[in-house]
Amino acid sequence: MRTAFVNRETRETKITVEIDLDGGDIKISTGIGFFDHMLNAFAVHGGFGLKVEVKGDLDVDCHHTIEDTGIVIGKALYKALGDKSGIARFGSFYVPMDEALGFCSIDISGRPFLVFDAQFPEERIGGYDSCMTEEFMRALAHNSGMTLHLKCLYGKNSHHMTEALYKSFAHALKAAVTISDSKKPLSTKGVL
């Protein structure tokens, strides 16, 4: 079973995440409607079971809630993947979302890195600050140990652009965690 449960509590947030890389129930509650929508889209398009419960200091702003959720989902992915034996390791995907086009490429390498290239025309999408997409993805990449490249090639609507990025990430991750014929990590080093 490629599953994990992670709980993290700080003075700013209280977060629990359950993930099943092979499917299952989806239940998302972060207190930020658009972020719930993005995490739901991520789970549906990735074919993942995902339960996320977040209580954050939204009286301050959305930053701690979104970034810390990225940390916890990243830790859950890391735990669910174990030693990464038998996975495809790499994944890339384009997603068109109306006028926007998002692209994601992943290497589950054990070497965390984020390259993020997107310029959002609107600063906010409901209670979600557009700049938080980069912060969420950075936190997730660093805590999961993946190299993550995300680019919105073009777009005019921040909602569409952001959704294209989350969905392309979901599809790329789905490809990267797919079970291969090998029982070993896909690496010349023999480990990831």
N, C-alpha and C positions, 0 to 999 in steps of 0.2 A: 504494500500500500504506500503510495506516494502522497502522504498526508502530513500535516503539521498543525500544531496549536501553539500560538505564542501570545503571551500576556505581557503588557508593559504599562507601568504606572509611574507618572512623574507628577510634579506639582502643577503641570499645565494640561496634561492629558491622561486619560485612562483608556487603554485600547486592548481589545482581544481580537485575534484573527485566527480563523480556521481555514485551511486551504486543502483541497484535494485536486491534484493535477489531472486526475482522470475523470472528473465530473462530480456532480452532486448538487445539493441545494445551494441556492444563492439568497443571502439575506444581508442587506447593507443598511447601516444606520450610522451616519457621521454627524448629523445636524446641519449639513450643507447639501441642499437639494441637488445642485448640479454635480457635486462631487459624488454623491450617491449614484447618480445617473451614469457617470463615467466609470465607476467601479463595477456597476452592474453590467455595462457594455463590455468592459474588460473580461469579466467572468463568462458572460454569454458567448462572446466571440472567441475566447480562448478555450471554451469547453471545460472550464474549471468549476469545481465546487468552491464557493467562497462565502464565508460569514465574517462580517466586520461589524464590530460594535465599538463606537467611539463616543467618549464624553470629553469635550475639549473646552478651552477657555475662549469660546466664541464671542464673549463680551469684549475681548481684546481685539481679535480679528481672526481670520481663518488660517493664518500661517502655521501655528503650532499643530493644529488639528490635522492639516493636510500633510505637512512634512513628517510628523510623527507616525501617521498612518503608513506613509512610504517606508519608514524605518521598519515597522512591524511586519508589513507584507513582505519586505525584502528578507527579513529574518526567517519568516515562515517559508518562503521559497527556498532559501538556503537549506533549511532543515529538511524540507520535503524531498529535495534532490539528493540528499545523502552524499555519497562519494562521486556522484554524477556518472556512474558506470552505465553503459548501454543507452545513453541519450544521443540524439543527433547533434547536439551542442550548438549548432548555428541555425539561425532563422532570419529571414527577411521578408517584408511584405509591404505593398502599397495599398492604401485605402482612399478611394475618392469619396468625398462627402459633399455633395452638391458642387459648389464652385471651388472647394478646397481639396488639396491632395496631400495626404500624409504618408510618410515613409518611415519604417523602422528596420534596423538591422541589429542582431544580438549575437554575442558570443558568450556562452556560459563557461567562462574561462577560469574563474577564480581570481581574475584581475579586474577589480571594479574600476569602471571609467564611464563617464557620460559625455557625449557630444550632443548638444541640443541647439537646433537652429530653427527658430520660429519667431516671427514678429507679429504680435496680436494687435489688431486695430482698436479693439475695445479693452479697457483696463479690467472690467468686471463682467462676469456672466452670472447673474443672480448674486448669491452670497459668496461666489468663488472668484478670487483674484486671478486673472489670466496668467500672471507671472508664477503662480504656484504650480503650474504644470511642470515647469523645469525643476522646481524644488522637490516635488513629489518624486519625479523620475530619478533625480540625483540620489535622494535618500534610499529609494528602492534598489537602484543599481549598486550602490556602495554596500548595502547590507545583504544583498543576495550574492555578491561576488561576480556580477556580470559586466561585460562591456556592452554598453547600450548607446546606439546612435539613433537619434530621432530628428526628422526634418519635415517641416511643412513647406513643401515646394512653392505653394501659392494658396491664396484664399483671401476672402474679404470679410468673412464673418467669424468672429472669435469662437463662437459655439461650434460651428462646423469644423474649424481648424483644429480645435482641441479634441473634438470627438474623433476626427480622422487620426490623430496621433495616438489616442488611447486604443482605438480599434486596431491600428497597424501594429502597435505594441503587443496586443493580445494575440493576433495571428502569428506574429514572428516568434513569440514565446511558445505558443502551441507547437510550432514547427521545431523549435530548439529542444523542447522537452520530450519530443516523440521518441518512443523506444525504438532503438535500432537492433540489428541482428547481433551486434557485438555485445559481449558481457563486460567489456573493459571500457574505461574512459577513452574518448576519442582524442588522444594526445600522443605525440612522439615521446613525451616525458614519461608516459604511463600513468600519470595522475593529473587531476585538475584541481 
